[in-house]
Amino acid sequence: MQTVRAHQGETLDALCHRVLGATAAVTEQVLQLNPGLAELGPILPEGTPVKLPDAPPQPERRDVIQLWT
């Protein structure tokens, strides 16, 4: 687990994307790791420490079915 600090004007989604390269299912994990973070509002105060999970979850892989060729 790593801790990073929010940049000026940064949202939680933007922070997750900047550091982990993903937001799908990551934002929810970050909110669980950081109680009270949601109460800070949509834009995090600059310098707010945020704990992040070790690695983003891998997206579910789906097989593509082509109906027409």
C-alpha positions as CSV (number, residue, x, y, z in Angstrom):
1,M,0.0,0.0,0.0
2,Q,1.3,3.4,-0.9
3,T,0.3,6.9,0.2
4,V,0.3,9.8,-2.2
5,R,-0.7,13.5,-1.9
6,A,-3.4,15.2,-3.9
7,H,-2.4,17.9,-6.4
8,Q,-4.1,21.2,-6.6
9,G,-7.7,20.9,-8.0
10,E,-7.5,17.1,-8.2
11,T,-10.4,14.8,-7.8
12,L,-10.1,11.3,-6.4
13,D,-10.7,9.7,-9.8
14,A,-8.0,11.8,-11.4
15,L,-5.6,10.9,-8.6
16,C,-6.3,7.2,-9.1
17,H,-5.8,7.5,-12.8
18,R,-2.5,9.5,-12.4
19,V,-0.9,7.1,-10.0
20,L,-2.5,3.7,-10.8
21,G,-3.6,4.2,-14.4
22,A,-7.1,3.1,-13.7
23,T,-10.3,4.1,-12.0
24,A,-12.6,1.2,-12.5
25,A,-13.2,-0.4,-9.1
26,V,-10.2,1.4,-7.7
27,T,-12.0,4.5,-6.4
28,E,-14.3,2.4,-4.3
29,Q,-11.3,0.6,-2.7
30,V,-9.6,3.9,-2.0
31,L,-12.7,5.2,-0.3
32,Q,-12.7,2.1,1.9
33,L,-9.0,2.6,2.8
34,N,-9.5,6.2,3.6
35,P,-12.5,6.8,6.0
36,G,-13.7,10.4,5.8
37,L,-12.2,11.1,2.4
38,A,-15.6,11.5,0.8
39,E,-16.5,14.2,3.2
40,L,-13.7,16.4,1.8
41,G,-15.8,17.0,-1.3
42,P,-15.3,16.2,-5.0
43,I,-12.0,18.2,-5.3
44,L,-9.5,17.1,-2.7
45,P,-7.6,19.8,-0.8
46,E,-4.0,20.1,-2.1
47,G,-1.6,17.9,-0.1
48,T,-4.3,15.5,1.2
49,P,-2.6,12.2,1.9
50,V,-4.5,9.3,0.2
51,K,-3.7,5.6,0.8
52,L,-3.9,3.6,-2.4
53,P,-4.2,-0.2,-2.9
54,D,-1.0,-2.0,-4.2
55,A,-2.3,-2.7,-7.7
56,P,-5.5,-2.0,-9.5
57,P,-7.8,-4.9,-10.0
58,Q,-7.6,-6.5,-13.5
59,P,-10.7,-5.8,-15.6
60,E,-12.9,-8.8,-16.4
61,R,-12.0,-10.2,-19.7
62,R,-14.8,-10.9,-22.1
63,D,-14.8,-12.9,-25.3
64,V,-15.9,-10.9,-28.3
65,I,-18.5,-12.6,-30.5
66,Q,-18.9,-11.4,-34.0
67,L,-22.3,-11.8,-35.5
68,W,-21.3,-10.6,-38.9
69,T,-18.0,-10.8,-40.7
